[in-house]
Amino acid sequence: MTATADGRLDPEYDSEPVAVGDRPPALLEAGRWRPEDADPPRPGGEADRAAADARDALARATTHLLALQSPEGWWKGDLETNVTMDAEDLLLRQFLGIRTEEQTKASAEWIRSQQREDGTWSTFHGGPPELSTTVEAYVALKLAGDDPNAPHMLAAARYVRSAGGIAAARVFTRIWLALFGWWPWERLPEMPPEIIFLPKWLPLNIYAFGCWARQTIVPLTIVSAHRPVRPAPFALTELHTDPDHPFPDRPLAPATTWDGLFERLDKVLHAYRRRALRPLRRHAIAQARRWIVERQEADGCWGGIQPPAVYSLIALHLEGYELEHPVMRAGLASFDRFTVHTEDGRRWLEACQSPVWDTCLATIALVDAGVPADHPALVSAVDWMLGEEIRKRGDWAVRRPSLDPGGWAFEFENDTYPDIDDTAEVVLALCRVAHPDPEKVGGAVDRGVLWNLGMQSKNGAWGAFDVDNTSTLPNKLPFCDFGEVVDPPSADVTAHVVEMLAEVGWAGDPRTKRGVEWLLRNQEADGSWFGRWGTNYIYGTGSVLPALVAAGVPDEHPAIRQAVRWLEDRQNGDGGWGEDMRSYDDPAHWAGRGESTASQTAWALMALLAAGEGPDGRANPAVERGVDWLVRTQLPEGTWDEPQFTGTGFPWDFSINYHLYRLVFPVTALGRYLGGRRTAGRESGAAPAIGAAR
């Protein structure tokens, strides 16, 4: 992976596989892909030429995708977020006393390369300035020795002051500053460790939060209890609107509102802190500490994501865990695996890694592209995915204690938190491949199907990690001012489960029908669906239409016709589709609107093809123009340029650029266009490929 001249990540993939080591010669030879391996051309003049161009584009993309597979069978693209990951990495190392000059210099180079022309930082490519991100980036650069009087630092500080200063930054940013005395702990929301004792039936117990939030909150309660302050290496007066009064009081919201109620509850908790029973507090901290250690994964991380990992390390260190303790050593080592080094010496961190997700999507794409179902690369991918199945209970069992395990997580190591979305897509991938041991694959399919069915929420839909995680109260807590902290069902996850259930022959099952009914009820007025884990309405609609048709909803259904019209209306003048992250914040202006991207164009095409539009259904110019856009914009090596962020961690608050999206989804869309194989349009109730959740 390299960086471009302006410092952004190079959108092109290297021609070599992502893994270190030599690829087995037999598999490499089997991975070669030729245009003549694709479907034969259709007769018909201009249409024939367009199909030939699409076949050539698909051949290049397929060859490139095959070359990226690791020798172990997995695919993994870089997962790019924003510079808070890199700033917080330096602050963590400063707090623990392990920051090196080499790490600091390389991270600072990366952070500088992402600064906007106006001196600010954003959370996604082309996005507006973001206050908290700019504060954290500025502090990291000052830690690296940048002169606060340098033009790029002056511009950043000027923006911070104009946006309200540090006092207006989010709580999590101010927590990082409090670790060094730049912000007083007393002016942060109280997070008592006694929350660990709240019974599961109470609204604000830790299992009322989404899994990513509870993993973050539990260690933060320990940090909040200790209120540590390391010596500040410098002052930050230039980031306050009024240096003489740097910590202004915030007026309370009316007591009759939820915000006002919780703000007053926070004052009560601050008072309780001064009077807390010491034995009870010690017991709570010990219980929280055990909870954290029990959830450390085999690779040393927590939940496979950055926030729980950094706060868990700080919390355990405050509890006396030395840096050489096996838990600490493994946790710090996990960050090394999340680190990306560019060829020009820069260093940045992935917030997470996505090998299971990338591998199942790549497998589906290759089969849709016409790669034989028994191709060695696909068999190798299935072998690896089978080895990643999670057969132990995690936090999900709190709500489903009698449900047998059998799912997949997103990351290399995350046995505590398998997720419903990955499980659905892995099952779809397993069902596409002709594996030499169908019984073994069938058993995994059965377990995945039954686990997903058991994770259905009472409204008939599916969330990502938990069942009925729908309370609105956690989002109203004063310290929850950044990102979604609960995991309610979403259209995209529900659609993937419905599509999976149809694939294994369960379209007629009442639970599948309830999922379909939920999707139809939750269609937006304009015909689209909201996308929780991808950007945004194009992702939601691109997920739902294939699922509805797979489950037996006729493509003449009014909901499908309305969605088709919405996609046609949102097509850009250049033939592609795109949607900016701002659609989460301002859907009236941005829903389905934005610069064309390869992944979002592919999602729109997948939806239209599933709905019967295109060469094997209704002739639709929108489909032909979309395919033409993919053909015209493909890079010579077979992938696409996509600096835009089209993945979602938290809607609006935390955006993701999945670097493999620009390749796997166009391969899927072109394959379905050329093959006439509308996977999502299989006849309802058809016999499953394997498994069937016996």
C-alpha positions as CSV (number, residue, x, y, z in Angstrom):
1,M,0.0,0.0,0.0
2,T,1.3,3.4,-1.0
3,A,0.4,7.0,-0.5
4,T,-0.4,9.5,-3.3
5,A,1.5,12.7,-3.9
6,D,-1.1,14.6,-1.8
7,G,-0.6,12.2,1.0
8,R,-3.9,10.3,0.7
9,L,-4.0,6.5,0.5
10,D,-3.3,5.2,-3.0
11,P,-6.6,3.8,-4.1
12,E,-4.9,1.2,-6.3
13,Y,-4.0,-2.2,-5.0
14,D,-0.5,-3.6,-5.4
15,S,-0.4,-6.4,-7.9
16,E,0.9,-8.8,-5.3
17,P,-1.2,-10.7,-2.8
18,V,-1.7,-9.0,0.5
19,A,-0.1,-11.7,2.6
20,V,3.6,-12.1,3.2
21,G,5.2,-15.2,1.7
22,D,5.1,-17.0,-1.6
23,R,1.9,-18.1,-3.1
24,P,1.6,-21.8,-3.9
25,P,2.4,-22.2,-7.6
26,A,-0.6,-24.5,-8.3
27,L,-3.0,-22.0,-6.7
28,L,-1.4,-19.1,-8.5
29,E,-1.8,-20.8,-11.8
30,A,-5.4,-21.7,-11.0
31,G,-6.0,-18.1,-10.2
32,R,-5.2,-16.8,-13.7
33,W,-8.3,-15.5,-15.4
34,R,-8.9,-15.0,-19.1
35,P,-11.6,-13.1,-20.9
36,E,-12.6,-16.3,-22.8
37,D,-13.5,-17.9,-19.5
38,A,-16.4,-15.5,-19.1
39,D,-19.8,-15.9,-20.8
40,P,-19.9,-15.8,-24.6
41,P,-20.8,-12.5,-26.1
42,R,-24.4,-11.7,-26.9
43,P,-25.2,-10.8,-30.5
44,G,-26.5,-7.4,-31.4
45,G,-24.1,-4.7,-32.6
46,E,-23.7,-1.9,-30.0
47,A,-25.1,-4.1,-27.3
48,D,-22.6,-6.8,-28.2
49,R,-19.7,-4.3,-28.0
50,A,-20.9,-3.0,-24.6
51,A,-21.1,-6.6,-23.3
52,A,-17.6,-7.3,-24.7
53,D,-16.3,-4.2,-22.9
54,A,-18.0,-5.3,-19.7
55,R,-16.5,-8.8,-20.1
56,D,-13.0,-7.4,-20.5
57,A,-13.5,-5.2,-17.4
58,L,-14.8,-8.1,-15.4
59,A,-11.9,-10.3,-16.5
60,R,-9.3,-7.7,-15.4
61,A,-11.1,-7.2,-12.1
62,T,-11.5,-10.9,-11.4
63,T,-7.8,-11.5,-12.1
64,H,-6.9,-8.7,-9.8
65,L,-9.2,-9.9,-7.0
66,L,-7.8,-13.5,-7.2
67,A,-4.3,-12.2,-7.0
68,L,-5.1,-10.5,-3.7
69,Q,-6.0,-13.6,-1.9
70,S,-3.6,-14.7,0.9
71,P,-2.0,-18.1,0.9
72,E,-4.2,-19.0,3.9
73,G,-7.3,-18.3,1.8
74,W,-8.5,-15.0,3.1
75,W,-8.9,-11.5,1.6
76,K,-8.4,-8.3,3.6
77,G,-8.4,-4.7,2.3
78,D,-7.2,-1.8,4.4
79,L,-9.9,-0.2,6.6
80,E,-9.3,3.6,6.6
81,T,-11.1,5.9,9.0
82,N,-9.7,9.2,10.3
83,V,-6.7,10.6,12.1
84,T,-8.1,10.3,15.6
85,M,-6.9,6.7,15.5
86,D,-3.3,7.9,15.0
87,A,-3.6,10.8,17.4
88,E,-4.9,8.6,20.2
89,D,-2.3,6.0,19.5
90,L,0.4,8.6,20.2
91,L,-1.5,9.8,23.3
92,L,-1.8,6.3,24.6
93,R,1.9,5.7,24.2
94,Q,2.7,9.0,25.9
95,F,0.4,8.0,28.8
96,L,2.1,4.6,29.2
97,G,5.6,6.1,28.7
98,I,6.4,4.0,25.6
99,R,6.1,6.5,22.8
100,T,9.1,6.4,20.4
101,E,10.5,9.1,18.2
102,E,10.2,6.8,15.2
103,Q,6.5,6.1,15.8
104,T,5.8,9.7,16.5
105,K,7.6,11.0,13.4
106,A,5.8,8.5,11.1
107,S,2.4,9.1,12.6
108,A,2.8,12.8,12.5
109,E,3.7,12.6,8.8
110,W,0.5,10.8,8.2
111,I,-1.6,13.2,10.2
112,R,-0.1,16.2,8.4
113,S,-0.9,14.6,5.0
114,Q,-4.6,14.4,5.9
115,Q,-4.9,18.1,6.9
116,R,-7.4,20.1,4.7
117,E,-6.3,23.2,3.0
118,D,-8.0,25.3,5.6
119,G,-6.0,23.8,8.4
120,T,-8.7,21.4,9.7
121,W,-9.3,17.7,9.6
122,S,-12.5,15.9,8.6
123,T,-13.8,12.4,9.3
124,F,-14.2,11.4,5.7
125,H,-12.8,12.3,2.3
126,G,-14.1,15.6,1.1
127,G,-16.0,16.1,4.3
128,P,-16.4,19.3,6.3
129,P,-14.1,20.4,9.2
130,E,-14.7,18.4,12.4
131,L,-13.9,20.0,15.7
132,S,-12.9,17.0,17.9
133,T,-10.8,15.4,15.1
134,T,-9.0,18.7,14.6
135,V,-8.3,19.1,18.3
136,E,-6.9,15.6,18.6
137,A,-4.8,16.0,15.4
138,Y,-3.4,19.3,16.6
139,V,-2.4,17.9,20.0
140,A,-0.7,14.9,18.4
141,L,1.3,17.2,16.1
142,K,2.3,19.4,19.0
143,L,3.4,16.2,20.8
144,A,5.5,15.4,17.7
145,G,7.2,18.8,18.1
146,D,5.3,20.9,15.5
147,D,5.7,24.6,16.2
148,P,2.4,26.1,17.2
149,N,3.4,29.2,15.3
150,A,3.8,27.2,12.1
151,P,1.1,28.1,9.5
152,H,-0.6,24.7,9.5
153,M,-0.8,24.8,13.4
154,L,-2.0,28.4,13.5
155,A,-4.8,27.6,11.0
156,A,-5.9,24.6,13.0
157,A,-6.0,26.5,16.3
158,R,-7.9,29.3,14.7
159,Y,-10.6,26.9,13.6
160,V,-10.8,25.2,17.0
161,R,-11.4,28.6,18.7
162,S,-14.0,29.6,16.1
163,A,-15.9,26.4,16.7
164,G,-16.1,26.8,20.5
165,G,-12.7,25.6,21.6
166,I,-11.9,22.5,23.6
167,A,-15.0,23.1,25.7
168,A,-17.2,22.3,22.6
169,A,-15.3,19.1,21.7
170,R,-17.0,15.7,22.4
171,V,-16.6,14.0,25.7
172,F,-14.2,11.3,24.5
173,T,-11.8,14.0,23.2
174,R,-11.9,15.7,26.5
175,I,-11.3,12.4,28.3
176,W,-8.0,12.1,26.4
177,L,-7.1,15.6,27.4
178,A,-8.0,15.0,31.0
179,L,-5.4,12.2,31.1
180,F,-2.8,15.0,30.9
181,G,-4.5,17.7,32.9
182,W,-5.6,19.7,29.9
183,W,-9.2,19.3,31.0
184,P,-10.5,18.8,34.5
185,W,-12.0,15.4,35.3
186,E,-14.6,17.2,37.5
187,R,-16.1,18.7,34.3
188,L,-16.6,15.4,32.6
189,P,-19.7,13.2,32.9
190,E,-19.3,10.7,35.8
191,M,-19.1,7.0,34.9
192,P,-19.3,5.0,38.1
193,P,-17.9,1.5,38.0
194,E,-20.9,0.4,40.1
195,I,-22.8,0.2,36.8
196,I,-21.4,-3.3,36.5
197,F,-23.8,-4.4,39.2
198,L,-27.0,-3.2,37.6
199,P,-29.3,-6.1,36.9
200,K,-30.0,-7.0,33.3
201,W,-33.6,-6.0,33.5
202,L,-32.7,-2.4,34.3
203,P,-32.7,0.0,31.3
204,L,-29.1,1.3,31.7
205,N,-27.3,-2.0,32.6
206,I,-24.2,-2.6,30.5
207,Y,-26.0,-5.0,28.2
208,A,-28.5,-2.3,27.3
209,F,-25.6,-0.8,25.3
210,G,-24.4,-2.1,21.9
211,C,-21.5,-4.4,22.2
212,W,-18.9,-1.8,21.0
213,A,-20.2,0.7,23.5
214,R,-20.3,-1.7,26.5
215,Q,-16.7,-2.8,25.7
216,T,-15.7,0.9,25.9
217,I,-17.8,2.0,28.8
218,V,-16.7,-0.8,31.3
219,P,-12.9,0.2,31.1
220,L,-13.8,3.9,31.1
221,T,-15.6,3.4,34.5
222,I,-12.3,2.3,35.9
223,V,-10.4,5.2,34.3
224,S,-13.1,7.6,35.6
225,A,-12.8,6.2,39.1
226,H,-9.0,6.7,39.1
227,R,-9.0,10.1,37.4
228,P,-5.3,9.8,36.4
229,V,-3.3,12.9,35.4
230,R,0.1,12.5,33.7
231,P,2.4,15.6,33.5
232,A,1.4,17.7,30.5
233,P,4.3,18.2,28.1
234,F,3.0,21.6,27.1
235,A,0.0,23.9,27.5
236,L,-3.0,24.1,25.2
237,T,-4.2,27.6,26.0
238,E,-4.3,28.5,22.3
239,L,-7.3,26.0,21.9
240,H,-9.6,27.8,24.3
241,T,-11.9,30.6,23.3
242,D,-11.1,32.4,26.5
243,P,-7.8,31.3,28.1
244,D,-8.7,33.1,31.3
245,H,-11.9,31.1,31.6
246,P,-11.0,27.8,29.8
247,F,-13.7,25.6,31.4
248,P,-17.0,27.4,31.0
249,D,-20.2,26.1,32.5
250,R,-22.8,24.6,30.2
251,P,-26.4,25.6,30.9
252,L,-28.6,22.7,31.9
253,A,-31.3,21.6,29.6
254,P,-34.9,21.9,31.0
255,A,-35.6,19.4,33.7
256,T,-38.6,18.2,31.8
257,T,-36.5,16.8,29.0
258,W,-34.4,13.6,28.9
259,D,-31.2,15.7,28.5
260,G,-32.1,17.8,31.5
261,L,-33.0,14.7,33.6
262,F,-29.7,13.0,32.8
263,E,-27.6,16.1,33.3
264,R,-29.1,16.4,36.8
265,L,-28.5,12.7,37.4
266,D,-24.9,13.3,36.5
267,K,-24.6,15.9,39.2
268,V,-26.0,13.4,41.7
269,L,-23.4,10.8,40.5
270,H,-20.6,13.4,41.0
271,A,-21.8,13.9,44.5
272,Y,-22.0,10.2,45.0
273,R,-18.4,9.8,44.0
274,R,-17.3,11.9,47.0
275,R,-19.4,9.7,49.3
276,A,-19.2,6.3,47.7
277,L,-18.7,3.3,50.0
278,R,-15.1,2.3,49.4
279,P,-15.6,-1.5,49.8
280,L,-18.4,-1.3,47.2
281,R,-16.3,0.8,44.8
282,R,-13.3,-1.6,45.2
283,H,-15.6,-4.5,44.5
284,A,-17.1,-2.8,41.5
285,I,-13.6,-2.0,40.0
286,A,-12.5,-5.6,40.6
287,Q,-15.6,-6.9,38.9
288,A,-15.1,-4.6,35.9
289,R,-11.4,-5.5,35.7
290,R,-12.3,-9.2,35.6
291,W,-15.0,-8.5,32.9
292,I,-12.3,-6.8,30.8
293,V,-9.7,-9.5,31.1
294,E,-12.2,-12.3,30.4
295,R,-13.0,-10.6,27.1
296,Q,-9.5,-10.2,25.7
297,E,-9.3,-12.0,22.4
298,A,-6.6,-14.4,21.3
299,D,-4.7,-11.7,19.4
300,G,-4.6,-9.4,22.4
301,C,-7.3,-7.0,21.3
302,W,-10.8,-6.4,22.7
303,G,-13.7,-6.9,20.3
304,G,-11.3,-6.4,17.4
305,I,-11.7,-2.7,17.5
306,Q,-9.6,0.3,18.7
307,P,-11.7,2.1,21.4
308,P,-12.2,-0.8,23.8
309,A,-8.5,-1.8,23.3
310,V,-7.0,1.6,24.2
311,Y,-9.3,2.2,27.2
312,S,-8.8,-1.4,28.5
313,L,-5.0,-1.0,28.4
314,I,-5.3,2.3,30.3
315,A,-7.7,0.8,32.8
316,L,-5.6,-2.3,33.5
317,H,-2.4,-0.3,33.8
318,L,-4.1,2.0,36.4
319,E,-5.1,-1.2,38.2
320,G,-1.4,-2.2,38.5
321,Y,-0.9,-4.3,35.4
322,E,2.7,-3.7,34.4
323,L,3.6,-3.3,30.7
324,E,5.3,-6.7,30.7
325,H,2.2,-8.4,32.1
326,P,1.0,-10.9,29.4
327,V,-2.4,-9.2,29.1
328,M,-0.8,-5.8,28.5
329,R,1.9,-7.2,26.3
330,A,-0.6,-8.9,24.1
331,G,-2.8,-5.8,24.0
332,L,0.0,-3.6,22.8
333,A,1.1,-6.1,20.3
334,S,-2.3,-6.2,18.7
335,F,-1.9,-2.5,17.7
336,D,1.2,-3.5,15.7
337,R,-1.1,-5.8,13.6
338,F,-3.4,-2.8,13.0
339,T,-0.6,-0.6,11.8
340,V,-0.1,0.2,8.1
341,H,3.2,1.5,6.9
342,T,3.3,3.4,3.6
343,E,6.2,3.2,1.2
344,D,7.1,6.8,1.9
345,G,7.6,6.2,5.7
346,R,4.2,7.2,7.0
347,R,2.3,5.2,9.7
348,W,-1.4,5.0,10.3
349,L,-3.7,2.7,12.2
350,E,-6.8,0.7,11.2
351,A,-9.6,1.1,13.7
352,C,-10.5,-2.5,12.9
353,Q,-9.7,-5.3,10.4
354,S,-12.3,-7.0,8.2
355,P,-10.9,-10.4,6.8
356,V,-14.1,-12.4,7.4
357,W,-16.3,-9.8,5.8
358,D,-13.9,-9.2,2.9
359,T,-13.5,-13.0,2.3
360,C,-17.1,-13.8,2.1
361,L,-17.8,-10.9,-0.2
362,A,-14.9,-11.8,-2.4
363,T,-16.1,-15.4,-2.6
364,I,-19.6,-14.3,-3.6
365,A,-18.2,-11.9,-6.2
366,L,-16.0,-14.5,-7.8
367,V,-18.8,-17.0,-8.2
368,D,-21.0,-14.3,-9.6
369,A,-18.2,-13.4,-12.0
370,G,-18.2,-17.0,-13.4
371,V,-15.3,-18.5,-11.6
372,P,-16.0,-22.2,-11.3
373,A,-17.6,-23.1,-8.0
374,D,-14.8,-25.7,-7.3
375,H,-12.0,-23.3,-8.2
376,P,-9.1,-23.8,-5.8
377,A,-9.2,-20.2,-4.6
378,L,-12.8,-20.6,-3.6
379,V,-12.2,-23.9,-1.9
380,S,-9.3,-22.3,0.0
381,A,-11.5,-19.4,1.0
382,V,-14.2,-21.8,2.3
383,D,-11.6,-23.8,4.3
384,W,-10.4,-20.6,6.0
385,M,-14.0,-19.4,6.7
386,L,-14.9,-22.8,8.2
387,G,-11.9,-22.4,10.6
388,E,-13.2,-19.0,11.7
389,E,-16.6,-20.3,12.8
390,I,-17.3,-19.4,16.5
391,R,-18.5,-22.3,18.6
392,K,-18.5,-20.6,22.0
393,R,-20.9,-18.3,23.8
394,G,-20.4,-14.6,23.9
395,D,-22.2,-11.6,25.3
396,W,-25.1,-12.4,22.9
397,A,-26.0,-15.3,25.1
398,V,-27.1,-12.9,27.9
399,R,-30.3,-12.4,25.9
400,R,-30.3,-15.9,24.3
401,P,-29.0,-18.3,26.9
402,S,-30.5,-21.4,25.3
403,L,-29.3,-20.7,21.8
404,D,-26.5,-22.8,20.4
405,P,-23.5,-20.9,19.1
406,G,-22.6,-21.0,15.4
407,G,-21.7,-17.6,13.8
408,W,-18.9,-15.6,12.4
409,A,-17.3,-12.3,13.5
410,F,-15.9,-9.6,11.3
411,E,-12.2,-9.8,12.4
412,F,-9.4,-12.4,12.6
413,E,-10.1,-12.8,16.4
414,N,-13.3,-11.8,18.0
415,D,-15.0,-14.9,19.6
416,T,-17.0,-12.8,22.1
417,Y,-18.9,-10.9,19.4
418,P,-19.9,-12.8,16.3
419,D,-22.3,-10.7,14.3
420,I,-25.4,-11.5,12.4
421,D,-24.4,-9.6,9.2
422,D,-21.1,-11.5,8.7
423,T,-22.9,-14.8,9.5
424,A,-25.5,-14.2,6.9
425,E,-22.9,-13.3,4.2
426,V,-20.6,-16.2,5.1
427,V,-23.5,-18.7,4.8
428,L,-24.3,-17.2,1.4
429,A,-20.7,-17.6,0.4
430,L,-20.5,-21.2,1.6
431,C,-23.6,-22.1,-0.3
432,R,-22.0,-20.9,-3.6
433,V,-18.9,-23.1,-3.5
434,A,-18.6,-26.7,-4.5
435,H,-16.4,-27.9,-1.6
436,P,-15.0,-31.5,-1.5
437,D,-16.5,-32.0,2.0
438,P,-20.1,-30.9,1.6
439,E,-21.1,-32.5,5.0
440,K,-18.6,-30.3,6.8
441,V,-19.8,-27.2,5.0
442,G,-23.4,-28.2,5.5
443,G,-23.0,-28.5,9.2
444,A,-21.5,-25.0,9.4
445,V,-24.3,-23.6,7.3
446,D,-26.9,-25.2,9.5
447,R,-25.4,-23.8,12.6
448,G,-25.1,-20.3,11.1
449,V,-28.7,-20.3,9.9
450,L,-30.1,-21.5,13.2
451,W,-28.0,-19.0,15.2
452,N,-29.2,-16.1,13.0
453,L,-32.8,-17.3,13.3
454,G,-32.3,-17.3,17.1
455,M,-31.0,-13.8,17.0
456,Q,-34.2,-12.3,15.5
457,S,-35.6,-9.4,17.4
458,K,-39.2,-9.4,18.5
459,N,-40.2,-6.9,15.8
460,G,-39.2,-9.5,13.1
461,A,-35.9,-7.8,12.1
462,W,-32.2,-8.2,13.0
463,G,-29.6,-6.0,14.6
464,A,-25.9,-6.5,14.1
465,F,-24.7,-8.1,17.4
466,D,-27.6,-8.4,19.9
467,V,-31.3,-9.1,20.2
468,D,-33.8,-6.3,21.0
469,N,-31.0,-3.9,21.8
470,T,-33.4,-1.0,21.2
471,S,-33.5,1.2,24.3
472,T,-33.3,4.9,23.5
473,L,-32.1,5.8,27.0
474,P,-28.3,5.0,26.6
475,N,-28.0,7.5,23.7
476,K,-29.3,10.2,26.1
477,L,-26.5,9.8,28.7
478,P,-24.2,12.8,28.9
479,F,-21.1,10.8,28.0
480,C,-22.8,9.3,24.9
481,D,-22.3,12.3,22.6
482,F,-20.3,10.4,19.9
483,G,-21.8,7.7,17.7
484,E,-24.6,5.3,18.2
485,V,-24.4,3.3,21.4
486,V,-27.3,0.8,20.8
487,D,-27.8,-1.8,18.2
488,P,-31.4,-1.7,16.9
489,P,-32.4,-3.8,13.9
490,S,-31.5,-2.3,10.5
491,A,-32.7,-2.7,7.0
492,D,-29.4,-3.8,5.6
493,V,-28.7,-6.5,8.2
494,T,-32.2,-7.7,8.0
495,A,-32.0,-7.9,4.2
496,H,-28.9,-10.0,4.3
497,V,-30.5,-12.5,6.7
498,V,-33.6,-12.7,4.6
499,E,-31.5,-13.3,1.5
500,M,-29.6,-16.0,3.3
501,L,-32.7,-17.7,4.5
502,A,-34.1,-17.7,1.0
503,E,-30.8,-19.2,-0.3
504,V,-31.2,-22.2,2.0
505,G,-34.8,-22.8,1.2
506,W,-36.5,-21.0,4.1
507,A,-38.2,-18.3,2.2
508,G,-41.6,-19.6,3.3
509,D,-40.7,-19.9,7.0
510,P,-42.8,-17.5,9.2
511,R,-39.6,-15.9,10.6
512,T,-38.4,-15.1,7.1
513,K,-41.8,-13.6,6.3
514,R,-41.7,-11.5,9.4
515,G,-38.4,-10.1,8.2
516,V,-39.8,-9.3,4.8
517,E,-42.8,-7.6,6.4
518,W,-40.5,-5.5,8.5
519,L,-38.5,-4.4,5.4
520,L,-41.7,-3.5,3.6
521,R,-43.0,-1.5,6.6
522,N,-39.7,0.4,7.0
523,Q,-39.3,1.6,3.4
524,E,-38.7,5.3,3.2
525,A,-41.4,7.5,1.7
526,D,-39.3,8.1,-1.4
527,G,-38.8,4.4,-2.0
528,S,-35.3,3.9,-0.5
529,W,-34.1,2.1,2.6
530,F,-31.8,3.6,5.3
531,G,-28.3,2.0,5.3
532,R,-27.0,1.5,8.8
533,W,-23.6,-0.1,8.0
534,G,-23.0,1.4,4.5
535,T,-23.5,4.7,3.0
536,N,-26.4,5.1,3.0
537,Y,-29.8,4.9,1.2
538,I,-28.0,3.4,-1.8
539,Y,-26.5,0.7,0.4
540,G,-29.8,0.1,2.2
541,T,-31.7,-0.1,-1.1
542,G,-29.0,-2.2,-2.7
543,S,-29.2,-4.7,0.1
544,V,-33.0,-4.9,0.4
545,L,-34.1,-5.3,-3.2
546,P,-32.1,-8.5,-3.8
547,A,-33.4,-9.9,-0.5
548,L,-37.1,-9.2,-1.3
549,V,-36.9,-10.8,-4.7
550,A,-35.0,-13.8,-3.3
551,A,-37.8,-14.2,-0.7
552,G,-40.4,-14.4,-3.3
553,V,-41.7,-10.8,-3.5
554,P,-42.5,-10.3,-7.2
555,D,-40.5,-7.6,-8.9
556,E,-43.7,-5.9,-9.9
557,H,-44.5,-5.2,-6.3
558,P,-45.2,-1.5,-5.7
559,A,-42.4,-1.3,-3.1
560,I,-39.8,-2.6,-5.6
561,R,-41.1,-0.5,-8.4
562,Q,-40.9,2.6,-6.2
563,A,-37.3,1.7,-5.2
564,V,-36.3,1.3,-8.9
565,R,-37.7,4.7,-9.6
566,W,-35.7,6.2,-6.7
567,L,-32.5,4.6,-8.0
568,E,-33.2,5.9,-11.5
569,D,-33.8,9.4,-10.2
570,R,-30.6,9.3,-8.2
571,Q,-28.3,8.3,-11.0
572,N,-25.7,10.9,-11.8
573,G,-25.2,12.5,-15.1
574,D,-22.0,10.5,-15.7
575,G,-23.9,7.2,-15.4
576,G,-22.7,6.2,-11.9
577,W,-24.2,6.5,-8.4
578,G,-22.8,8.1,-5.3
579,E,-23.9,9.2,-1.9
580,D,-22.0,11.5,0.4
581,M,-21.8,10.8,4.2
582,R,-23.7,14.0,4.7
583,S,-26.9,12.1,3.9
584,Y,-26.9,10.9,7.5
585,D,-26.9,14.4,8.8
586,D,-29.0,16.1,6.0
587,P,-30.9,13.4,4.0
588,A,-33.2,16.0,2.4
589,H,-30.2,17.3,0.4
590,W,-27.9,14.3,0.3
591,A,-29.9,11.1,0.2
592,G,-28.6,9.2,-2.8
593,R,-26.6,12.2,-3.9
594,G,-22.8,12.5,-4.2
595,E,-19.9,11.9,-6.5
596,S,-20.1,8.6,-8.3
597,T,-18.1,5.7,-6.8
598,A,-17.5,2.2,-7.9
599,S,-19.0,0.5,-4.8
600,Q,-22.2,2.6,-4.7
601,T,-22.7,2.2,-8.5
602,A,-22.3,-1.5,-8.0
603,W,-24.9,-1.5,-5.2
604,A,-27.4,0.3,-7.4
605,L,-26.8,-2.1,-10.3
606,M,-27.2,-5.1,-8.0
607,A,-30.6,-3.7,-6.8
608,L,-31.8,-2.9,-10.4
609,L,-30.7,-6.3,-11.7
610,A,-32.4,-8.1,-8.9
611,A,-35.6,-6.1,-9.6
612,G,-35.7,-7.4,-13.2
613,E,-34.0,-4.5,-14.9
614,G,-31.3,-5.0,-17.5
615,P,-30.4,-7.4,-20.3
616,D,-32.3,-10.4,-19.0
617,G,-35.4,-8.5,-17.9
618,R,-36.8,-5.1,-18.7
619,A,-34.5,-3.0,-20.9
620,N,-33.4,-0.2,-18.7
621,P,-31.0,2.5,-19.9
622,A,-30.0,3.2,-16.3
623,V,-28.4,-0.2,-16.0
624,E,-26.5,0.1,-19.3
625,R,-25.2,3.6,-18.3
626,G,-24.1,2.3,-14.9
627,V,-22.2,-0.6,-16.4
628,D,-20.7,1.8,-18.9
629,W,-19.5,4.0,-16.0
630,L,-17.8,1.0,-14.4
631,V,-16.1,0.1,-17.6
632,R,-14.9,3.6,-18.4
633,T,-13.5,4.3,-14.9
634,Q,-11.7,1.1,-14.3
635,L,-8.0,1.4,-13.8
636,P,-5.6,-0.6,-16.0
637,E,-4.8,-3.2,-13.3
638,G,-8.5,-4.0,-12.8
639,T,-9.6,-2.1,-9.8
640,W,-11.2,1.4,-9.3
641,D,-10.2,4.6,-7.7
642,E,-12.3,5.3,-4.7
643,P,-11.0,7.7,-2.1
644,Q,-14.6,8.4,-1.0
645,F,-15.8,6.7,2.2
646,T,-18.8,4.4,1.6
647,G,-18.7,2.4,4.8
648,T,-20.3,3.3,8.1
649,G,-19.2,2.7,11.7
650,F,-21.6,5.2,13.3
651,P,-23.9,7.1,11.0
652,W,-22.3,10.5,10.4
653,D,-20.0,10.3,13.4
654,F,-17.6,7.5,12.2
655,S,-17.1,6.8,8.5
656,I,-15.1,4.0,6.9
657,N,-13.3,3.5,3.5
658,Y,-13.2,-0.2,3.0
659,H,-10.5,-0.5,0.4
660,L,-11.8,-3.8,-1.0
661,Y,-15.3,-2.4,-1.6
662,R,-14.1,-0.7,-4.8
663,L,-13.3,-4.1,-6.2
664,V,-15.6,-6.8,-4.8
665,F,-18.9,-5.1,-5.5
666,P,-18.1,-4.1,-9.1
667,V,-17.1,-7.7,-9.7
668,T,-20.4,-8.8,-8.3
669,A,-22.4,-6.3,-10.3
670,L,-20.7,-7.0,-13.6
671,G,-20.9,-10.7,-13.1
672,R,-24.6,-10.6,-12.5
673,Y,-25.1,-8.2,-15.4
674,L,-23.2,-10.5,-17.8
675,G,-24.3,-13.8,-16.5
676,G,-27.9,-13.1,-16.2
677,R,-27.7,-14.9,-12.9
678,R,-29.8,-12.8,-10.6
679,T,-28.8,-14.7,-7.4
680,A,-31.3,-12.7,-5.4
681,G,-34.1,-13.7,-7.8
682,R,-34.1,-17.4,-7.2
683,E,-37.5,-18.9,-7.0
684,S,-38.9,-18.8,-3.5
685,G,-38.6,-22.1,-1.7
686,A,-36.1,-23.6,-4.0
687,A,-33.9,-26.4,-2.7
688,P,-30.9,-25.2,-0.9
689,A,-27.4,-25.7,-2.3
690,I,-26.2,-27.3,0.9
691,G,-27.2,-27.4,4.5
692,A,-30.8,-26.3,5.0
693,A,-30.6,-26.0,8.8
694,R,-31.7,-29.6,9.3
